[in-house]
């Protein structure tokens, strides 16, 4: 009698674990999809911000070409100085 109850408990536990595994798999799949969607949204947002920044920089270079050239030269010197060490 006790053996029969134990076998039933083990069968019930095995079925419950199997159901939990399948539910966890489904949840993981949904979480992965949500993460991909968030990543795509973030990438688009960063892309738009980068395009806006590039447009702003191009406008500044067009308005003040000599200042832009001087800044680029100074930045090159500074980077070169740090890389030599």
C-alpha positions as CSV (number, residue, x, y, z in Angstrom):
1,X,0.0,0.0,0.0
2,X,2.7,2.5,1.0
3,X,4.7,1.5,-2.1
4,X,1.7,2.2,-4.3
5,X,1.3,5.7,-2.8
6,X,5.0,6.3,-3.2
7,X,4.8,5.3,-6.9
8,X,1.9,7.6,-7.5
9,X,3.7,10.5,-5.8
10,X,6.7,9.9,-7.9
11,X,4.6,9.8,-11.1
12,X,2.8,13.0,-10.0
13,X,6.1,14.7,-9.2
14,X,7.6,13.7,-12.6
15,X,4.5,15.1,-14.5
16,X,4.7,18.3,-12.5
17,X,8.4,18.7,-13.2
18,X,7.8,18.1,-16.9
19,X,5.0,20.7,-17.0
20,X,7.3,23.2,-15.2
21,X,10.0,22.6,-17.7
22,X,7.7,23.3,-20.6
23,X,6.4,26.5,-18.9
24,X,9.9,27.7,-18.2
25,X,10.8,27.1,-21.8
26,X,7.8,29.1,-23.0
27,X,8.6,31.9,-20.6
28,X,12.3,32.0,-21.7
29,X,11.2,32.2,-25.4
30,X,8.9,35.1,-24.7
31,X,11.6,36.9,-22.6
32,X,14.1,36.4,-25.4
33,X,11.7,37.9,-27.9
34,X,11.0,40.9,-25.7
35,X,14.8,41.4,-25.3
36,X,15.3,41.3,-29.1
37,X,12.5,43.8,-29.6
38,X,14.0,46.1,-26.9
39,X,17.4,45.8,-28.5
40,X,16.1,46.6,-32.0
41,X,14.3,49.7,-30.6
42,X,17.4,50.8,-28.8
43,X,19.6,50.4,-31.9
44,X,17.1,52.4,-33.9
45,X,17.1,55.1,-31.3
46,X,20.9,55.3,-31.2
47,X,21.0,55.3,-35.0
48,X,18.7,58.3,-35.2
49,X,20.7,60.1,-32.5
50,X,24.0,59.4,-34.4
51,X,22.5,60.7,-37.6
52,X,21.4,63.8,-35.9
53,X,24.8,64.3,-34.3
54,X,26.5,63.8,-37.7
55,X,24.2,66.3,-39.3
56,X,25.0,68.8,-36.6
57,X,28.8,68.3,-36.9
58,X,28.6,68.6,-40.7
59,X,26.7,71.9,-40.2
60,X,29.4,73.2,-37.8
61,X,32.2,72.2,-40.2
62,X,30.5,73.9,-43.1
63,X,30.0,77.1,-41.1
64,X,33.6,77.2,-39.6
65,X,35.9,75.1,-41.6
66,X,39.2,76.5,-40.2
67,X,38.0,76.0,-36.6
68,X,37.1,72.4,-37.5
69,X,40.5,71.8,-39.1
70,X,42.2,73.2,-36.0
71,X,40.2,71.1,-33.6
72,X,40.9,68.0,-35.7
73,X,44.6,68.8,-35.7
74,X,44.7,69.3,-32.0
75,X,42.8,66.1,-31.4
76,X,45.2,64.2,-33.6
77,X,48.2,65.6,-31.7
78,X,46.6,64.7,-28.3
79,X,45.8,61.2,-29.4
80,X,49.2,60.7,-30.9
81,X,50.8,61.9,-27.7
82,X,48.9,59.4,-25.6
83,X,49.5,56.5,-28.0
84,X,53.3,57.1,-28.1
85,X,53.6,56.5,-24.3
